[in-house]
Amino acid sequence: MTPRDLTSFRRALNRWYRAHGRHDLPWRQTRDPYAVLVSEVMLQQTQVSRVLLYYERWISRWPDVASLAAAAPAEVIRAWSGLGYNRRALHLHRTALAVAGDRGDFPEAIGQLEKLPGIGRYTAGAVACFANGQRTTVTDTNISRVLARVVMGMAAPKDATAAELSAAAEALLPARGARDHNLALMDLGALVCTARSPACDACPVSRSCAWRAASKPITVVLAVKRERFEATSRFARGRLIEALRGTPALSENQLAGILPPAHRVQTAVYLAALERDGMVQRFGGGWSLPRQESRPPVAAG
């Protein structure tokens, strides 16, 4: 895009965002890096509608890193029930321990944020931008899809390289107002430039879109062959965690009994993997969620 085209694109995007953006989402009402991090971790591979049911309950129970760090890991895992990808709960807990042990102050630099447990480049950038207002790109699935279509004329992010998407995001980033700009792109991808049925006629930046200019199909069918979820090890491990949420401990045989027959022979393998991740521990001849209290170390000085 030329400088003039970029200005036109940003203005159209910002006007649409002011009128149609999801401003009422509770994690957009705060600049607390802890609250932003909680929302971003919950939103990983989980729909907004589901996260809304959990976010405010979590923040009410553990309003800051100190309270979360003082919680038992088993309680954190139990509170995560229904969100899936249980390892995310432990990553949040371990991050709280690390930050609470460092006087409770979140690092501001993206590189330092990435050193916290389970935080990658995207999440670090999101915290830096949405909490601290830093001028940095944030490329989640929705934003990546908008970038692929508008800038590169591709139907989906999978058709572009990570470097191409990064360069496209940098090219669109304004000198000021990065937070609203990134949130606007995110909402555009979630509400208009959707994966399967983009509403091109309602898109505020359709005139700038290389994908539409190339007369690409308005309805996209992304045929992806996926393994049936019930056949995956992630399904089996999730069933084991769910069983342990409601009881002090279960034997390996009892845990095998709650799995579908095809998974039972792998029960010991699943438990060993969960133990390595810190999700379960051996207890009384059986297995339980992690039972030890985890509290932050006392900071020096």
Backbone as a ProteinNet text record, in pm:
[ID]
protein_1_A
[PRIMARY]
MTPRDLTSFRRALNRWYRAHGRHDLPWRQTRDPYAVLVSEVMLQQTQVSRVLLYYERWISRWPDVASLAAAAPAEVIRAWSGLGYNRRALHLHRTALAVAGDRGDFPEAIGQLEKLPGIGRYTAGAVACFANGQRTTVTDTNISRVLARVVMGMAAPKDATAAELSAAAEALLPARGARDHNLALMDLGALVCTARSPACDACPVSRSCAWRAASKPITVVLAVKRERFEATSRFARGRLIEALRGTPALSENQLAGILPPAHRVQTAVYLAALERDGMVQRFGGGWSLPRQESRPPVAAG
[TERTIARY]
83.7	0	87.1	40.6	107.9	77.1	153.7	122.1	-21.9	-70.9	-208.6	-308.1	-278.7	-365.1	-365.8	-247.4	-238.1	-322.5	-315.2	-394.8	-543	-585.6	-726.5	-769.5	-682.9	-713.2	-731.2	-637.8	-643.7	-766	-798.1	-914.4	-1042.8	-1056.8	-1177.2	-1187.9	-1076	-1074.7	-1112	-1055.3	-1082.6	-1227.1	-1283.5	-1424.7	-1514.3	-1484.7	-1564.9	-1549.9	-1427.9	-1403.8	-1476.2	-1474.5	-1545.1	-1694.2	-1750.8	-1894.4	-1929.8	-1841.2	-1878.7	-1785.4	-1678.9	-1583.6	-1643.7	-1580.1	-1629.1	-1571.8	-1609.6	-1553.4	-1596.9	-1708.3	-1762.8	-1699	-1608	-1542	-1467.6	-1486.2	-1434.4	-1283.2	-1208.4	-1062.6	-1014.6	-1106	-1069.1	-1094.9	-1150.2	-1178.1	-1063.6	-954.6	-844.2	-711.8	-613.4	-475.7	-384.4	-445	-368.7	-305.9	-173	-110.9	-150.8	-177	-221.2	-357.2	-451.9	-585.4	-581	-499.9	-484.9	-426.4	-325.5	-264	-365.4	-443.9	-545.1	-637.6	-683.9	-775.1	-707.6	-584.3	-515.4	-490.5	-454.2	-431.6	-563.1	-670.9	-800.7	-848.7	-818	-867.6	-790.3	-679.5	-604	-688.2	-728.3	-804.2	-936.9	-992.5	-1120.8	-1205.8	-1333.3	-1422.2	-1448	-1467.9	-1493.3	-1613.7	-1719.6	-1841.3	-1815.1	-1727.2	-1694.3	-1605.4	-1509.4	-1417.9	-1494.1	-1596.1	-1674.2	-1731.4	-1762.6	-1818.8	-1716.3	-1588.2	-1481.7	-1399.1	-1380.8	-1284.9	-1317.1	-1438.6	-1472.1	-1474.3	-1513.9	-1511.6	-1368.2	-1277.3	-1135.3	-1077.9	-1103.8	-1049.9	-1107.8	-1233.5	-1293.8	-1226.8	-1192.2	-1130.8	-983	-913	-769.9	-744.2	-761.7	-758.4	-619.4	-513.8	-378.7	-282.7	-158.3	-61	-35.1	-40.4	-12.5	-116.2	-243.7	-348.9	-342.9	-311.5	-300.3	-177.1	-68.3	53.3	33	-51.8	-75.3	-170.5	-233.5	-329.8	-258.7	-325.4	-274.2	-295.1	-197.4	-212.8	-336.1	-375.2	-494.6	-618.3	-627	-742	-744.6	-626.9	-618.4	-666.5	-625.4	-667.1	-817.8	-871.8	-1016.2	-1093.9	-1044.1	-1113.7	-1112.1	-1017.7	-1005	-1100.3	-1167.7	-1253.9	-1353.3	-1353.5	-1442.9	-1375.6	-1255.1	-1183.7	-1092.4	-1057.5	-970.9	-825.3	-738.5	-594.5	-549.7	-562.4	-540.8	-401	-305	-168.9	-164.1	-256.4	-258.3	-279.2	-360.1	-385.9	-256.9	-177.4	-51.2	47.5	49.2	136.6	102.5	-27.6	-68.8	-22.2	-39.4	-0.1	150.2	228.3	373.7	419.9	350.3	382.4	354.6	242.1	210.3	317.7	366	473.2	599.1	633.7	754.7	743	627	609.4	596.3	521.6	506.5	640.7	727.2	860	951.1	909	986.7	911.8	864.5	793.5	658.4	609.1	476.5	469.5	582.1	582.7	603.2	508.1	524.9	633.7	718.3	814.5	740.7	797.9	733.5	789.2	916.7	979.1	925.4	898.7	845.9	940.3	1068.5	1165.7	1162.1	1138.2	1129.2	996.3	889.5	760.6	766.2	838.8	849.4	922.1	994.3	1065.4	974.3	853.1	758.9	699.6	658.8	612.4	495.6	512.2	402.5	368.9	449.3	419.8	507	443.2	513.8	511.4	555.6	566.6	431.5	327.5	197.1	147.6	147.2	94.4	176.7	308	393.6	359.7	340.7	304.4	168.7	73.5	-60.2	-57.5	16.9	27.3	96.5	204.7	278.5	191.1	110.9	27.5	-99.5	-176.7	-308.2	-301.6	-196.5	-182.5	-94.4	14.8	113.9	110.8	28.4	16.7	138.8	222	341.8	307	387.7	369.1	432.6	350.7	399.4	287.6	324.6	224.4	170.5	45	-19.2	-89.9	-44.1	-98.2	-160	-283.9	-357.4	-416.9	-499.1	-556.4	-641.6	-724	-811	-731.9	-635	-553.5	-473	-417.9	-338.9	-423.4	-548.8	-637.2	-664.1	-686.8	-706.7	-581.8	-466.6	-340.7	-320.1	-344.3	-324.3	-413.1	-536.4	-630	-607.7	-604.5	-597.5	-464.2	-355.2	-222.7	-168.6	-188.7	-123.6	-216.4	-347.4	-440.6	-454.4	-431.1	-439	-562.7	-617.6	-742.2	-724.8	-607.9	-588.6	-443.1	-417.6	-279.2	-186.3	-240.2	-154.8	-86.5	-139.8	-81.1	36.2	59.2	169.3	270.4	391.1	492.7	479.2	537.1	534.8	603.2	710.8	783	697.4	621.9	534	423.8	364.7	259.4	314.5	433.3	496.2	523.7	574.3	603.3	474.9	367.1	239.1	184.7	196.5	150.2	229.2	358.3	442.8	406.6	376.3	344.2	215.9	120.5	-7.5	-6.2	90.6	91.9	109.3	19.8	33.6	139.3	182.2	282.8	226.8	98.6	32.2	-98	-144	-271.4	-263.5	-151.4	-134.8	-238.8	-274.9	-370.8	-504.1	-563.2	-691	-678	-567.1	-544.3	-545.6	-472.9	-468	-602.6	-670.1	-802.1	-901.6	-888.3	-977.2	-955.2	-829.2	-799.9	-853.4	-837.5	-885	-1035.9	-1108.1	-1253.3	-1299.2	-1228	-1262.3	-1254	-1149	-1135.5	-1240.1	-1278.1	-1374.6	-1517.8	-1549.7	-1688.3	-1719.6	-1623.2	-1649	-1567.2	-1436.5	-1346.1	-1325.9	-1435.9	-1433.2	-1371.2	-1340.1	-1267.9	-1350.6	-1476.4	-1554.5	-1648.5	-1706.7	-1804	-1781.3	-1674.4	-1646.4	-1753.6	-1792.3	-1894.7	-1827.8	-1778.6	-1699.9	-1777.8	-1907.9	-1987.7	-2002.2	-1983.7	-1994.7	-1859.3	-1751.9	-1617.3	-1577	-1530.7	-1494	-1366.8	-1286.8	-1160.2	-1158.9	-1275.7	-1281.5	-1211.6	-1211.3	-1145	-994.1	-941.3	-796.6	-758.1	-855.6	-831.6	-780.7	-658.5	-599.3	-672	-724.4	-795.7	-923.9	-999.7	-1123.3	-1093.6	-990.1	-953.9	-918.1	-868	-831.7	-950.5	-1070.7	-1194.7	-1192.2	-1139.5	-1138	-1279.5	-1309.9	-1445.7	-1480.5	-1603.6	-1648	-1668	-1716	-1732.4	-1616	-1545.4	-1427.1	-1461.3	-1433.6	-1450.3	-1312.3	-1278.5	-1147.8	-1161.1	-1137.1	-1150.1	-1022.1	-1027.3	-911.5	-946.5	-870.3	-894	-838.2	-925.1	-882.3	-902.8	-812.1	-827.7	-944.1	-1027.6	-1140.2	-1088	-1142.4	-1088.2	-1086.5	-1191.9	-1201.2	-1090.3	-1023.2	-915.3	-778.4	-772.8	-644.3	-602.7	-472.3	-421.5	-466.4	-486.4	-532.3	-670	-757	-888.2	-874	-788.2	-772	-714.7	-612.5	-553.9	-655.2	-737.2	-841.5	-941.9	-975.4	-1068.4	-1008.3	-879.1	-813	-812.4	-779	-779.2	-919.5	-1019.8	-1156.9	-1199.1	-1158.4	-1191.9	-1128.4	-1004.2	-932.7	-980.3	-1047.7	-1097.5	-1198.2	-1272.3	-1380.9	-1352.1	-1226	-1196.2	-1053.9	-1025.6	-889.5	-785.4	-818.2	-721.6	-794.3	-735.5	-786.8	-669.9	-694.8	-590.8	-578.2	-467.7	-449.8	-559.8	-601.6	-708.7	-841.1	-869.1	-991.4	-987.6	-872.6	-859.6	-871	-812.9	-826	-972.2	-1050.2	-1189.9	-1275.3	-1230.8	-1312.9	-1277.7	-1174.7	-1133.9	-1204.9	-1226.5	-1278.4	-1181	-1229.5	-1144.6	-1016.5	-1024	-906.4	-792.4	-824.7	-723.4	-667.1	-734.2	-701	-559.1	-511.3	-377.5	-269.8	-305.5	-210.1	-222	-302.5	-327.5	-198.1	-107.1	19.2	100.5	96	169.2	109.9	-23.1	-88.6	-56.5	-61.8	-34.1	111	202.8	343.5	363.5	295	306	246.6	132.6	70.4	158.1	223.4	312.6	431.6	488.2	600.3	558.6	433.4	383.4	341.9	347	305.2	155.7	80.7	-64.9	-118.7	-44.7	-86.4	35.2	7.9	118	72.1	168.4	136.9	97.9	-7.9	-55.4	-126.5	-76	-141.2	-161.5	-66.3	-79.9	-160.4	-207.4	-284.1	-235	-328.7	-294.8	-391	-338.8	-422.1	-375.2	-453.5	-403.8	-290.2	-202.8	-92.4	-144.8	-93.6	-150.5	-73	51.3	132	87.6	94.6	72.2	192.6	167.2	276.3	267.3	367.6	368.5	493	480.9	594.3	708.4	833.4	946.3	948.8	1004.1	1011.4	1122.1	1084.7	1182.4	1285.2	1408.5	1515.1	1494.4	1534	1530.2	1397.2
-119.8	0	124.7	226.7	356	422.5	524	595.3	646.7	691.9	740.7	626.1	511.6	393.8	347.5	352.1	312.3	403.1	531.9	627.5	599.4	575.4	546	417	314.8	186.3	204	272.3	288	367.2	472.2	553.4	472.4	397	315.5	208.5	147.5	44.8	104	218.5	281.2	326.5	380.1	421.1	299.3	190.9	68.6	18.9	19.4	-32.7	49.9	180.8	265.2	232.4	196.4	169.6	24.5	-68.7	-209.9	-298.1	-243.1	-324.6	-380.4	-485.6	-553.5	-486	-360.2	-278.5	-325.5	-400.5	-439.6	-565	-628.7	-746.1	-705.6	-779.2	-731.4	-714	-796	-782.4	-662.7	-597.2	-473.8	-350.8	-373.2	-262.4	-238.6	-310.6	-301.3	-292	-232.9	-232.4	-310.7	-387.4	-469.5	-585.3	-595.5	-702.8	-842.2	-859.9	-990.8	-1027.1	-934.6	-961.7	-983.4	-904.9	-923.3	-1060.5	-1100.3	-1231.5	-1343.3	-1334.3	-1436.5	-1450.4	-1338.4	-1343.7	-1404.5	-1365.8	-1416.6	-1566.6	-1614.3	-1758.3	-1834.3	-1780.9	-1845.9	-1848	-1743.6	-1731.7	-1816.6	-1874.6	-1960.8	-2083.8	-2092.6	-2207.5	-2227.7	-2120.2	-2127.2	-2008.3	-2031.4	-1926.3	-1821.4	-1697.8	-1586.1	-1614.1	-1670.1	-1695.1	-1786.9	-1884	-1973.8	-1904.1	-1826.6	-1757.2	-1658.4	-1594.9	-1500.5	-1565.1	-1694.2	-1764.1	-1784.4	-1781.7	-1817	-1696.9	-1600	-1494.1	-1417.1	-1364.9	-1281.8	-1363.5	-1491.1	-1578.9	-1599.9	-1617.6	-1636.7	-1510.6	-1395.4	-1268.9	-1237.5	-1273.4	-1251.5	-1339.1	-1460.8	-1552.9	-1522.5	-1493.2	-1464.6	-1332.4	-1219.7	-1089.4	-1040.7	-1106.7	-1060.7	-1178.7	-1153.5	-1262.7	-1320.3	-1237.2	-1286.3	-1389.7	-1362.4	-1455.6	-1584.4	-1573.1	-1694.6	-1774.7	-1708.2	-1778	-1853.8	-1802.8	-1866.8	-1985.5	-2003	-2112.1	-2245.5	-2353	-2486.8	-2517.5	-2580.9	-2610	-2693.2	-2783.8	-2864.1	-2776.9	-2671.7	-2582.1	-2503.8	-2466.7	-2395.1	-2484.6	-2610.2	-2705	-2728.5	-2739.9	-2759.2	-2639.7	-2519.3	-2398.4	-2387.2	-2457	-2451.1	-2548.1	-2632.4	-2734.8	-2675.8	-2728.6	-2680.3	-2594.4	-2546.6	-2461.8	-2542.4	-2663.9	-2745.8	-2703.7	-2786.9	-2759.4	-2722.9	-2819	-2794.4	-2742.1	-2771.6	-2724.5	-2571.2	-2504.7	-2358.3	-2307.3	-2381	-2340.2	-2343.3	-2449.5	-2458.2	-2352.1	-2321.5	-2215.1	-2081.6	-2053.4	-1930	-1930.8	-2043.9	-2054.2	-2035.2	-2097.4	-2086.6	-1945.1	-1879.2	-1739.3	-1653.1	-1678.7	-1602.7	-1622.3	-1745.6	-1771.7	-1693.4	-1692.5	-1621.8	-1472.1	-1415.4	-1270.5	-1229.9	-1307.9	-1276.6	-1282.8	-1372.3	-1381.4	-1268.7	-1190.2	-1075.3	-946.8	-939.7	-823.7	-797.2	-891.1	-876.2	-788.4	-748.4	-659.3	-739	-727.5	-791.5	-720.1	-796.5	-730.5	-661.1	-554.4	-482.3	-520.9	-555.1	-589.8	-723.7	-731.5	-853.6	-971	-948.3	-1054.6	-1109.5	-1024.4	-1070.1	-1141.6	-1092.9	-1159.7	-1301.2	-1318.2	-1449.7	-1551.6	-1505.4	-1597	-1655.9	-1601.4	-1653.6	-1784.8	-1874.8	-2008.6	-2003.5	-2071.8	-2087.8	-1966.2	-1860.2	-1738.2	-1733.8	-1734.4	-1723.8	-1581.5	-1565.5	-1431.6	-1362.1	-1435.4	-1371.1	-1319.5	-1405.7	-1365.5	-1253.2	-1259.6	-1151.8	-1020.5	-1024.9	-903.5	-850.8	-942.5	-899.6	-829.2	-884.2	-819	-684.3	-679.5	-554	-447.6	-487.8	-391.9	-356.5	-457.4	-432.5	-382.9	-419	-371.3	-247.4	-248.9	-141.6	-40.2	-65.5	29.6	37.1	-65.9	-62.1	-74.6	-11.2	-18.5	-148.6	-251.5	-381	-453.6	-541.3	-618.6	-730.1	-766.3	-877.5	-958.3	-1078.8	-1154.2	-1285.9	-1277.1	-1399.2	-1455.5	-1558.6	-1623.3	-1526.9	-1446.8	-1353.4	-1245.6	-1187.9	-1083.8	-1141.7	-1258.8	-1321.9	-1344.2	-1382.1	-1403.9	-1272.1	-1164.3	-1033.4	-991.6	-1009.8	-972.4	-1052.5	-1184.2	-1269.1	-1224.8	-1189.3	-1151.8	-1009	-916.1	-775.7	-742	-786	-744.3	-836.8	-969.6	-1065.2	-1133.5	-1111.6	-1171.7	-1321.3	-1373.2	-1516.7	-1547.5	-1666.1	-1700.9	-1722.8	-1772.7	-1811.1	-1791.9	-1773.1	-1753.2	-1868.6	-1989.7	-2104.6	-2091.3	-2004.8	-1984.4	-1886.8	-1822.7	-1726.6	-1778.3	-1726.5	-1762.6	-1671.2	-1713.8	-1631.5	-1498.5	-1500.4	-1376.2	-1281	-1335.2	-1251.1	-1188	-1267	-1213.5	-1106.7	-1130.2	-1032.4	-902	-911.9	-791.8	-716.2	-790.5	-726.1	-652.9	-715.6	-652.4	-525.2	-531.1	-413.7	-300.7	-334.8	-232.7	-158.1	-227.6	-164.6	-92.2	-121.4	-67.3	84.5	158.6	305	350.2	472.5	528.1	541.6	569.4	582.1	502.2	462.8	391.6	245.7	182.4	41.1	-47.7	-14.7	-99.2	-106.7	8.3	8.5	-49.1	-24.7	-77.9	-231.4	-290.4	-436.7	-495.3	-430.9	-479.3	-467.7	-362.9	-345.9	-455.9	-487	-595.9	-728.5	-748.8	-872.4	-885.7	-778.1	-781.7	-792.9	-730.6	-742.4	-888.7	-958.6	-1099.7	-1186.7	-1152	-1233	-1211.8	-1089.4	-1054.6	-1042.3	-1006.3	-979.2	-1070.2	-1066.8	-1142.9	-1282.8	-1355	-1484.9	-1591.1	-1706.2	-1808.8	-1866.2	-1899.8	-1971.8	-1884.8	-1783.1	-1701.1	-1553	-1497.2	-1355.5	-1265.7	-1162.2	-1068.4	-954.2	-984.1	-886.1	-758.8	-772.3	-653.1	-559.6	-611.4	-528.3	-486.7	-523.5	-497.9	-352.5	-286.5	-144.4	-121.1	-224.8	-206.9	-288.5	-321.5	-405.2	-339.9	-207.7	-139.3	-158.9	-189.6	-210	-356.7	-445.5	-589.1	-651.8	-702.4	-766.5	-896	-964.4	-1090.3	-1065.8	-962.7	-933.4	-872.9	-791.4	-730.4	-835.6	-950.8	-1058.3	-1148.7	-1104.3	-1178.3	-1318.8	-1330.7	-1459.9	-1491.3	-1617.4	-1652.8	-1589.3	-1543.8	-1478.8	-1580.7	-1699.4	-1804.9	-1901.4	-1919.9	-2004.8	-2134.9	-2244.6	-2374.5	-2429.4	-2438.9	-2487.8	-2633.8	-2721.5	-2864.3	-2914.1	-2937.1	-2984.9	-3119	-3219.9	-3352.1	-3356.3	-3375.4	-3375.9	-3514.7	-3548.9	-3671.6	-3655	-3757.6	-3751.3	-3728.6	-3626.2	-3583.7	-3697.5	-3779.4	-3887.6	-3991.9	-3988.8	-4084.7	-4031.2	-3906.7	-3844.3	-3867.7	-3856.9	-3868.3	-3749.5	-3633.2	-3516.3	-3541.7	-3609.5	-3644.9	-3734.2	-3836.6	-3930.5	-3861.6	-3779.3	-3709.4	-3615.6	-3551.8	-3464.9	-3541.6	-3663.1	-3746.2	-3784.1	-3813.4	-3849.6	-3732	-3613.3	-3494	-3467.7	-3480.3	-3454	-3550.8	-3676.7	-3775.4	-3739.5	-3690.3	-3658.3	-3527.1	-3443.1	-3317	-3341.5	-3449.9	-3469.8	-3568	-3608.5	-3709.2	-3689	-3728.6	-3711.8	-3790.2	-3915.1	-3997.5	-4116.7	-4169.7	-4289.1	-4379.2	-4509.5	-4602.3	-4600.7	-4657.2	-4662.9	-4744.9	-4854.1	-4936.5	-4859.8	-4784.4	-4703.9	-4599.8	-4538.2	-4438.4	-4501.9	-4620.7	-4691	-4720.8	-4747.7	-4782.1	-4669.9	-4546.1	-4433.8	-4398.3	-4463.1	-4436.8	-4532.2	-4489.6	-4582.7	-4699	-4816.4	-4935.7	-4914.5	-4838.6	-4821.1	-4747.6	-4671.9	-4592.6	-4663.3	-4765.6	-4819	-4873.5	-4935.7	-4993.8	-4886.6	-4761	-4650.9	-4569.8	-4613.4	-4535.7	-4497.5	-4592.5	-4563.2	-4458.8	-4466.2	-4369.1	-4229.1	-4221.5	-4091.9	-4033.1	-4116.2	-4068.2	-4022.2	-4093.6	-4053.7	-3918.3	-3894.5	-3765.7	-3654.2	-3680.4	-3580.6	-3552.1	-3654.8	-3635.8	-3547.8	-3569.4	-3486.2	-3340	-3318.9	-3182.3	-3118.8	-3195.5	-3142.3	-3140	-3212.1	-3210.1	-3311.5	-3419.1	-3519.9	-3562.8	-3632.5	-3689.3	-3819.9	-3903.8	-4029.4	-4000.2	-4067.6	-4042.3	-4165.7	-4218.1	-4329.3	-4451.7	-4483.2	-4598.3	-4572.1	-4449.2	-4412.3	-4281.2	-4204.8	-4077.9	-3969	-3846.1	-3731.6	-3610.1	-3504.8	-3375.8	-3331.8	-3241.1	-3197.2	-3142.4	-3192.1	-3162.6	-3058.3	-3035.7	-2946.8	-2801.4	-2729.4	-2584.6	-2521.2	-2430	-2360.5	-2213.4	-2162.9	-2021.4	-1951.9	-1822.6	-1753.2	-1741.2	-1747.4	-1724	-1581.1	-1559	-1424.1	-1347.3	-1229.3	-1150.2	-1091.7	-1086.2	-1029.3	-879.6	-831.7	-687	-640.7
0	0	0	-66.6	-61.6	71.7	111.2	235.4	238.8	124.3	119.7	141.4	79.3	97.7	243.6	307.2	447.7	536	511.2	588.9	571.9	447.1	420.3	488.7	483.9	548.1	698.1	762.1	908	950.8	876.7	912.2	900.1	791.7	773.5	882.2	913.8	1018	1153.1	1187	1316.3	1328.1	1219.6	1223.1	1249	1179.7	1199.3	1342.2	1395.6	1530	1635.3	1619.7	1717.1	1720.3	1606.9	1598.6	1629	1596.1	1600.7	1683.4	1739.6	1815.1	1942.7	1991.6	2112.7	2237.8	2256	2364.1	2502.4	2508.6	2638.6	2695.7	2623.9	2680.2	2807.3	2917.4	3046.7	3049	2976.2	2976.7	2896	2824.8	2756	2841.6	2960.4	3051.6	3149.5	3134.1	3229.1	3156.5	3224.4	3175.7	3270.6	3359.2	3452.4	3374.9	3371.7	3292.5	3337.5	3466.9	3515.8	3456	3461.5	3408.9	3257.9	3188.7	3044.4	3014.6	3091.9	3070.9	3093.9	3200.4	3226.5	3106	3052.5	2937.9	2816.4	2790.3	2671.8	2682	2799.4	2815.6	2801.5	2859.8	2846.1	2701.6	2626.1	2489.3	2389.3	2430.7	2340	2304.8	2179.4	2128.3	2201.3	2255.3	2325.1	2282.1	2254.5	2207	2315.2	2268.2	2359.4	2447.9	2389.6	2467.4	2586.4	2569.2	2680.2	2782.5	2734.6	2826.1	2914.3	2860.7	2939.8	3065.2	3058.9	3174.1	3284.8	3249.3	3343.7	3391.1	3303	3330.5	3459	3469.4	3585.3	3714	3703.5	3821.4	3868.9	3773.2	3806.3	3870.7	3809.3	3861.3	3998.6	4019.9	4151.2	4257.2	4220.2	4315.7	4336.9	4228.4	4233.9	4161.7	4229	4161.6	4123.5	4171.9	4140.7	4147.7	4111.4	4107.3	4246.1	4349.1	4483.8	4527.2	4499.5	4540.3	4458.7	4329.5	4249	4288.7	4316.5	4357.4	4487.6	4575	4704.6	4695.9	4580.4	4565.2	4546.4	4587.3	4559	4411.2	4347.3	4204.5	4172.9	4263.5	4238.6	4227.6	4310.7	4305.2	4174.5	4126.3	3999.2	3885.6	3887.5	3783.9	3791.7	3913.9	3927.9	3874.3	3899.4	3853	3701.7	3639.5	3492.8	3423.7	3497.3	3439.6	3340.4	3217.7	3114	3009.9	3038.6	2942.6	2849.6	2889.3	2805.9	2812.8	2754.8	2755.6	2897.7	2989.1	3132	3164.9	3079	3105.2	3114.7	3047.3	3052.5	3195.3	3272	3409.9	3491.7	3475.6	3548.9	3502.2	3372.8	3324.5	3390.1	3402.5	3470.2	3615	3681.6	3821.3	3837.2	3750.2	3757.7	3724.5	3632.2	3604.1	3726.7	3793.1	3914.4	4020	4036	4131.4	4096.2	3967.9	3923.9	3945.4	3909.5	3921.7	4067.9	4147	4289.3	4359.9	4316.5	4375.7	4336.2	4235.9	4190.6	4225.4	4349.1	4404.6	4337.8	4260.5	4202.1	4080.1	4025.7	3909.8	3781.6	3688.6	3559.1	3480	3410.7	3321.8	3208.4	3155.6	3046.8	2910.5	2903	2775.4	2725	2595	2536	2559.8	2544.1	2565.1	2705.4	2804.9	2943.3	2969.2	2908	2922.2	2865.2	2755.9	2692.6	2779.9	2879.7	2968.8	3076.3	3088.6	3187	3136.2	3226.8	3186.2	3088.7	2975.8	2880.7	2797.9	2804.8	2728.9	2604.4	2488.2	2361.8	2309.4	2185.2	2127	2118.4	2077.3	2065.6	2200.4	2302.3	2432.7	2493.1	2478	2528.5	2459.4	2328.5	2255.6	2295.6	2320.2	2360.3	2495.1	2592.3	2723.6	2710.2	2632.6	2615.3	2549.9	2452.8	2380.8	2457.4	2498.1	2556.6	2700.2	2774	2911.2	2918.9	2844.3	2856.8	2743.2	2642.1	2531.5	2442.1	2444.3	2361.6	2213.9	2131.5	1985.9	1936.5	1926	1880.1	1808.2	1717.1	1645.1	1733.3	1706.6	1775.9	1667.4	1641.6	1528.5	1574.5	1621.5	1653.1	1524.3	1535.2	1416.7	1336.2	1404.2	1333.3	1261	1329	1267.2	1151.3	1169	1062.7	937.9	956	840.6	767.2	841.2	778.3	701.7	762.4	696.4	568.5	575.8	458.8	343.3	372.2	265.9	217.6	310.2	271	205.3	264.7	217.5	109.2	127.1	36.7	-61.7	-48.2	-141.6	-127.6	-7.3	18.7	101.5	84.3	151.9	300.9	340.7	481.2	521.5	650.2	697.7	663.9	651.2	621.6	485.7	399.9	267.6	270.3	384.2	398.5	499.7	491.9	591.3	712.2	822.8	944.2	919.8	842.1	811.8	728.9	634.1	551.7	636.1	725.2	811.3	905.1	958.2	1046	972.6	850.2	771.2	738.6	708.8	678.8	801.3	917.6	1041.3	1070.7	1052.6	1075.2	980.1	854.7	755	789.2	849.4	882.6	1016.6	1102.5	1238.3	1236.5	1301.3	1303.8	1403.4	1389.3	1480.8	1622.1	1633.3	1763.3	1760	1876.8	1885.2	1846.5	1877.6	1840	1908	2031.8	2105	2031.3	2000.9	1931	1790.6	1725.3	1591.6	1593.3	1685.9	1693.7	1734.6	1827.9	1868.1	1752.7	1673	1557.7	1454.6	1424.9	1332.1	1385.3	1514.4	1576.9	1562.4	1590	1580	1435.4	1343.8	1202.3	1158.5	1200.3	1166.2	1232.9	1356	1430.3	1383.2	1341.7	1312.4	1163.5	1081	939.2	848.1	864.5	777.8	836.1	848.3	913.9	822.7	882.4	807.3	693	718.7	619.5	536.8	597.8	524.3	549.9	495.4	518.5	457.8	534.3	488	412	292.6	217.4	187.2	160.6	128.1	247.3	367.9	488.2	542.9	473.9	525.7	505.7	610.9	599.3	518.6	498.5	426	297.2	244.3	124.7	5.3	-0.5	-112.6	-109.4	7.7	21.6	12.5	-4.3	10.3	-119.8	-115.6	-232.7	-267.7	-169.6	-193	-271.5	-231.7	-304.7	-441.2	-449.3	-577	-681.4	-634.7	-725.7	-756.9	-716.1	-742.3	-684.7	-564.5	-497.7	-446.9	-423.6	-380	-246.1	-234.6	-110.9	-0.5	-34.5	64.7	53.4	162.5	163.4	233.6	169.3	232.6	260.4	386.9	427.3	468	375.9	402.7	467	596.3	670.1	731.9	698.6	754.7	894.9	991	1130.4	1191.1	1276.7	1352.9	1449.1	1460	1552.5	1693.6	1762.5	1891.4	1992.6	1991.5	2089.9	2072.3	1957.2	1933.6	1975.6	2020.2	2050.3	2194.9	2217.4	2354.1	2437.8	2374.9	2450.1	2510.2	2434.3	2487	2610.1	2599.2	2710.5	2833.5	2815.3	2930.3	2994.7	2912.2	2967.1	3050.7	3007.9	3084.9	3219.7	3221.3	3347.1	3444.6	3394.4	3480.5	3533.1	3446.1	3488.4	3597.8	3587.4	3690.2	3823.6	3820.9	3944.9	4006.5	3930.4	3986.7	4098.4	4087.7	4182.9	4293.8	4312.2	4414.4	4466.4	4591	4643.3	4564.9	4525.6	4452.4	4392.4	4284.2	4219.5	4181.6	4180	4138.1	3986	3937.1	3792.3	3727.2	3792.2	3736.6	3731.4	3836	3835.2	3723.7	3704	3598.8	3460.6	3445.4	3317.4	3287.5	3392.1	3372.7	3319.5	3338.4	3288.8	3143.7	3088.7	2950.9	2854	2731.1	2630	2611.6	2574.2	2563.7	2482.7	2373.3	2287.4	2357.9	2462.7	2532.7	2657.3	2705.3	2837.9	2846.3	2739.7	2742.1	2756.6	2726.5	2732.9	2861.6	2955.8	3077.7	3148.5	3166	3235.6	3159.6	3027.2	2944.7	2962.5	2961.1	2980	3117.3	3220.6	3355.7	3369.3	3306.6	3312.7	3246.3	3134.3	3065.3	3150.2	3213	3300.1	3421.9	3473.7	3587.8	3548.4	3430.5	3384.7	3370.8	3332.4	3317	3448.8	3558.5	3687.8	3707.6	3623.2	3631.7	3732.7	3757.2	3854.9	3935.5	4046.2	4124.1	4188.3	4221.3	4287.5	4432.5	4478.3	4613.9	4667	4780.9	4849.3	4762.3	4678.3	4590.9	4466.3	4453.1	4333.6	4275.4	4222.2	4157.3	4202.5	4211	4247.3	4168.2	4175.5	4127.9	4219.9	4175.2	4262.2	4393.3	4503.2	4634.6	4713	4678.5	4761	4743.9	4852.3	4847	4778.1	4685.5	4616.1	4647.9	4713.2	4751.8	4698.4	4668.2	4608.6	4706.3	4656	4742.4	4793.3	4908.4	4965.2	4893.4	4839.2	4767	4863.2	4819	4902.1	4920.8	5035.7	5061.8	5113.3
[MASK]
+++++++++++++++++++++++++++++++++++++++++++++++++++++++++++++++++++++++++++++++++++++++++++++++++++++++++++++++++++++++++++++++++++++++++++++++++++++++++++++++++++++++++++++++++++++++++++++++++++++++++++++++++++++++++++++++++++++++++++++++++++++++++++++++++++++++++++++++++++++++++++++++++++++++++++++

